[in-house]
Amino acid sequence: MTNLGRLEKIELRDIWKTEDQDFTPWLAREDNVALLADTLGLELEIEAQEKEVGPFRADILCKDLGNDSWVLIENQLERTDHTHLGQLITYAAGLKAVTIVWIASRFTDEHRAALDWLNTVTDDDFRFFALEVELWKIGGSPAAPKFNIVSKPNEWSKTVGAATRRIQREALTDTKKLQLEFWEKLHQTLQSHDLIRPQKPYPQHWTNFSIGRSGMHVTTLMHSKAQWMGIELYISDKQNAQAFFYELSQSKEEIETELGYEVEWKPLFNRQTCKVALYQTGFQLSEKGRWGEYQDWMIARLEDFNRVFRPRVKLLEPDTVWDAMTAEYEAKSE
């Protein structure tokens, strides 16, 4: 008979003596943020620790790479209290669109109910998560963290509410209705995908996907009148878009070899954004019978762009690139 180990729960203070000097620095490490992000179903990039937001100082400030909005994380190694709840509401009031993540050892019933209520009464720009953190080990193994979601946004009611408000604001045209239905079907198909996470579907000609770094994303888009569809790596970082584009373009041949096809490189010097794009003609939104074919093409290209560009964009260093661009320009000017 196989011998099995026994799970043993560890006191949080045995590993993390303080919140600010032990737990927050631990959580801010890339692999631990990734663990938290997987629990939440998000893709996060850390922006700052101990960041001032209004009159308070947030423990960790991240970007949700799916929609480039703020994610604010507040930590407690004890039971939740009214002080932290007040801070979280203040943070939400000071940011236009934000996801609040409150982590504690235990949530009281009233604080859990308060977050449930906030998720009900706030609009689609605000989301509140409550997570209890635990530590476990088996025998002599290292302690392992576990995050348990005890309160989260009611995505169904928020989706219905957002759709209702949108319909109230504008009467959707037949094209807009088809666009929304098309993206909803694509979203459903991608629900089980590990890395490709779309934004919530809207009645528009594009939808965005995270590529692992703030200031850039991958976009799938359609043009009903011109009858084409496409995919773009969209670099919108205003300060460094040209530098990032330059560095990627230095590996153009290698990138296109890995993709298996050529792409269009668009520096867009008249704007502060750049694109790497691929387009396909013959798209007809009104032909629902071909939607599966169109979406298969989009998903295959999304997987290609994710595989080839994701590891590269994480390594981009703007300062180094600006130096290389300057040196190249000076060499050509001589």
Rosetta blueprint (number, residue, H / E / L):
1 M L
2 T L
3 N L
4 L L
5 G L
6 R L
7 L E
8 E E
9 K E
10 I E
11 E L
12 L H
13 R H
14 D H
15 I H
16 W L
17 K L
18 T L
19 E H
20 D H
21 Q H
22 D H
23 F H
24 T H
25 P H
26 W H
27 L H
28 A L
29 R L
30 E H
31 D H
32 N H
33 V H
34 A H
35 L H
36 L H
37 A H
38 D H
39 T H
40 L H
41 G L
42 L L
43 E L
44 L E
45 E E
46 I E
47 E E
48 A E
49 Q E
50 E E
51 K E
52 E E
53 V E
54 G L
55 P L
56 F E
57 R E
58 A E
59 D E
60 I E
61 L E
62 C E
63 K E
64 D E
65 L L
66 G L
67 N L
68 D L
69 S E
70 W E
71 V E
72 L E
73 I E
74 E E
75 N E
76 Q L
77 L L
78 E L
79 R E
80 T L
81 D L
82 H H
83 T H
84 H H
85 L H
86 G H
87 Q H
88 L H
89 I H
90 T H
91 Y H
92 A H
93 A H
94 G H
95 L L
96 K L
97 A L
98 V E
99 T E
100 I E
101 V E
102 W E
103 I E
104 A E
105 S L
106 R E
107 F L
108 T L
109 D H
110 E H
111 H H
112 R H
113 A H
114 A H
115 L H
116 D H
117 W H
118 L H
119 N H
120 T H
121 V H
122 T L
123 D L
124 D L
125 D L
126 F E
127 R E
128 F E
129 F E
130 A E
131 L E
132 E E
133 V E
134 E E
135 L E
136 W E
137 K E
138 I E
139 G L
140 G L
141 S L
142 P L
143 A L
144 A E
145 P E
146 K E
147 F E
148 N E
149 I E
150 V E
151 S E
152 K L
153 P L
154 N L
155 E H
156 W H
157 S H
158 K H
159 T H
160 V H
161 G H
162 A H
163 A H
164 T H
165 R H
166 R H
167 I H
168 Q H
169 R H
170 E L
171 A L
172 L L
173 T L
174 D H
175 T H
176 K H
177 K H
178 L H
179 Q H
180 L H
181 E H
182 F H
183 W H
184 E H
185 K H
186 L H
187 H H
188 Q H
189 T H
190 L L
191 Q L
192 S L
193 H L
194 D L
195 L L
196 I L
197 R L
198 P E
199 Q L
200 K L
201 P L
202 Y L
203 P L
204 Q L
205 H L
206 W E
207 T E
208 N E
209 F E
210 S E
211 I L
212 G L
213 R L
214 S L
215 G L
216 M E
217 H E
218 V E
219 T E
220 T E
221 L E
222 M E
223 H E
224 S L
225 K L
226 A L
227 Q L
228 W E
229 M E
230 G E
231 I E
232 E E
233 L E
234 Y E
235 I E
236 S L
237 D L
238 K L
239 Q L
240 N L
241 A H
242 Q H
243 A H
244 F H
245 F H
246 Y H
247 E H
248 L H
249 S H
250 Q L
251 S L
252 K H
253 E H
254 E H
255 I H
256 E H
257 T H
258 E H
259 L H
260 G L
261 Y L
262 E L
263 V L
264 E E
265 W E
266 K E
267 P L
268 L L
269 F L
270 N L
271 R L
272 Q L
273 T L
274 C E
275 K E
276 V E
277 A E
278 L E
279 Y E
280 Q E
281 T E
282 G L
283 F L
284 Q L
285 L L
286 S L
287 E L
288 K H
289 G H
290 R H
291 W H
292 G H
293 E H
294 Y H
295 Q H
296 D H
297 W H
298 M H
299 I H
300 A H
301 R H
302 L H
303 E H
304 D H
305 F H
306 N H
307 R H
308 V H
309 F H
310 R H
311 P H
312 R H
313 V H
314 K L
315 L L
316 L L
317 E L
318 P H
319 D H
320 T H
321 V H
322 W H
323 D H
324 A H
325 M H
326 T H
327 A H
328 E H
329 Y H
330 E H
331 A H
332 K H
333 S H
334 E L
